[in-house]
Amino acid sequence: MGWRTLLLVTVTGIGYGCSLDAGSRDPFGPEDPETPVRKITLPDKPPSPHMLQFIGDDIAGHHKPKMVGAVSDTAMKRSTNVSTVLTTNEVAVLRKAAERDSRVTTLLGSRWAFIDADRMPPEGKLSFGCCRDAVGLARLVYYSYSQNVAVEVRMKGENLFSASRLEGYLLPEGQQDVLRGIELAKADPRLAGKVEQLQGHGLLLQPDRGFFRNDPGYAHRTIWITFSQGQDGDPKYWAVVDLTEEKVLEAGEEPPRS
């Protein structure tokens, strides 16, 4: 009689399970009632969109948005921290000392450009022990066209503290980069005689690395040069200049803009 009793219990259990409410068989239990959402009346007149306004900036040709609720320009101006800024004369003195050191000239090679200089603030409390040698450091950054690499020079006063290569470091364009790019672009036969009365501008360019073939100028110091009527005019001519190889890769005339 044991197997008959087992069969009866099994059939009874299956029948009971099939009779359960469908909601109760949900993996998360019975379904909860819908959450009531209170409806609100929309305004008769929708709010007008905020119009973005611009105000003149200190730099000619540049504008910045006028912020709603912002404090006045006078309140936003901050005094310059003199201790963190290098003057033109200080930069000249540091450069002269750095560029006559054989360790720096070896890293720079025969063709190079000065990019920027700044004062290095001390990290933490560096007023005792061996760490006090790092106090009062200034950093000069160059780009060596000959070596195709950035060079960082650290000076303590007028004495060289360290000089090293910055492999793979993409520096922003410096004034010498732009001037050299403009000079090479003006001499290119495609632009010669067309851009002498125009103003040149420069922006660092990073050519893409291709799957089968890299873009011209890839991994070199490459700069995009444009020529326009003054600071605010639309570009009339353009050129892509490889400063590492000192050659113009491409050049042409900008199409007219409507």
N, C-alpha and C positions, 0 to 999 in steps of 0.2 A: 504493500500500500504506500510505500515511501515515495515512489516515483509519481504516483497519482497526486499525492499531496503537493509535491514540488511543482508539477505541471499546473495545478489549480492556483497556487500562489503566484506563479509567473504570469499566467493569463490575467489574473486579477490586477497585478501591478501595472501591466501594460495598459489595460483598460482604464485604470485610474489616471495614468500619466496622460493619455490621449484626451481625457475629459477636462484637463486644466485649461483655464482661459489663455488665449494666445498671448495676451500682454504679459502674463506672469512667466511665460517661457523665454522672454527677452533676456539676453545675457546680463543686462543690468537691472533686471527685475521689472515690475509693472511700470507701464508708461506713466510719467508724471503729467498732470494737467497742464495745459498751456498757460504760460505766464501772461497775465493781463497787462497790456500796454496802454497807458493813458494817452489819449489823442489830444493834441493841442491845436489850436487854430492858427493857421499861418497868417502873417501880417498882410494887410491889404496892399501895401506898397513895399516891394522888396528893397533892401538897402542898396544904395548905389556903390559900385566898386571903387576902391581907393585908387586914385591916379598917382602913379609914381612920378615924383618931381625930382629934378636935379639941381644942384647948386654948383657954382664954379669952384674949382680946386685951386690950390696955390700954383700948381704946375699948369702952364699954358696948354690948352688943348685937352685937358683931362677933366672929367666931371665925376661927381660922386652923388649917390642918391640922398635926398633929404629925408631923414628918418622922422617918423611921426612920434611925438612925445620925447624926442631926444633933447639932451641939454644943449645949451647954446655953444657955438664954436669956441667962445672965450673960455667957457668952463672946461671944454674938452682938451684944450691945449695943455701940454705937459712940458715942464722945463727939462732941458737936456741934461742927462747925467754926464758931466764933464769927465768924470773918472773913467768912463768906458769908451770915450771917443778919442781917436787919434787925429791931431790936426794935420794940415797939409805939410807943415814944416817937419813935424815928427815923422810922418811917413817918408818924407824925402831923406831924412837923416838915417832912418832904419834901412831904407833901400840901399843907400850908399854903402853902409856898413856891410849889409848882407851880400850885395852884388860884387864886392871886392874879395870875398872869402872864396878860396879855391874849392871848398867842399860844395858851395852853392853853384858856382860856375860850372863845375863838372856835371852836376845834375841838370842844369839848364841847357847846356850845349850852346851851339852858335846862334840858334834862332829861338826866341822865347818872347813871352808877353807877361807883363805884370797885371794881375787881376784885381786884388783887393788886399786890404790890411785892416786888422782890428786888434783891440786889446783883449787878452784872455783873462776873464775874471777868475780869481782863485776858487777852487772847489772845496768848500768846507773850511776848516781851520788849518791854514797852511802857514803858521807863523813860528813853527819850531821844528827842530830836527832837520833831517835831510830834505823834507818837503818845502822848507822855506826857499830852496833854490828855484822853485817853480813860481814864486810870487813875482808879479810884475812882468809877466811874459807878454810879448806882442807877437801876433802871427801874420806873416806875409804869405800870400798865395800867388803862385806863378803858373803859367802853362808853358811847357817846353814843346815847341813845334818839332825840334830836332829829335827829341826822345818820344814825342807823342804821348806825354803823360803830365799830370798835374804834379806840382812840387810845393810842399809846405815847408816854410822856414819859420822857426821860432827864435825870437830874439829876446835876450834879457839885457835891457839897456841897449848898448851898441855892440854887445858881444853875442856871437852865435851860440844859441843853446842847443838846437838840433835842426837837421835838414833831412827830409825824406821824400820819397816818391809816394804819390797817392794813386795807386793802380785802380783803374776803373772808376775814378771819381769824376763826374761830369760837372765841371765848374760853369757857372753862368758866364755869359759873355762879358768881357771887360772892354774898356774904352780902346785899348790898343787892338783888340780883336776886331772891333767894328771899323776902326780907321784903316787897318790893313786890308780888311775885306772890301771896303769902299775903294781903296787904291787899286786893288787887283781887278775889281769889277769895271772901273772906269777905263782901265787899259785893255780890256777885252775887245776884240774887233766887232763883236755884236752890239756893243754899247758905246764904243768910242765915238766921240763927237755928238752924242745924244743926251748925255746926262751931266754935262759940265755945269749947267745953270740950275740943276736940281739939287735938293738936299738928300743926302744918303742916310739910311738907317740900317741897323743890323740886329738880328736876333739869332741866337744859337739854334742850330738845327741838328737833330739826331736821325740820320738816315736809318731805315729799317734793315733788319737782317732777314734776308730771303731764305726760302727753303732750298732752292738750287743756286741762287745768285744773290748776293747782297747788293743793296742800293749803292750807287757811287758815293764815296765819301764815308762809308760805314766805318765806325770805330776811329774816325779821324776828327780833328777839330774843324767842324763844318759850320758855316754861318750863312744865314739867309739875308741877302742885302736887297733893299728896295730904294727907289729914288722917287721923290715927290716934290711938288711945289710947296715948300715950307714944311712945318711940323704937322699941320692938320690936313694937307692935301692927300688925295687918293694916289696910290702908287702908280707911276707911269711905266717904270721899267724894274726888272728884278734880276737877281743873279744868285746862284748857289756857289759858294766859294769854299774850296778845301784849303784851309790854312796850313794844314800839315804838309801837303804837297805843293802849296802855293800856286794853285791853278783854279780857274773858273770851270766848274763842271757843267753848268747850264746857265743860260741867260736869254732874256727876251723882253718883249713889250707886253705890258698888261692890257687886256682887252678893255675897251671903254665901258664905263659903268653908267647905267641909265639913271 
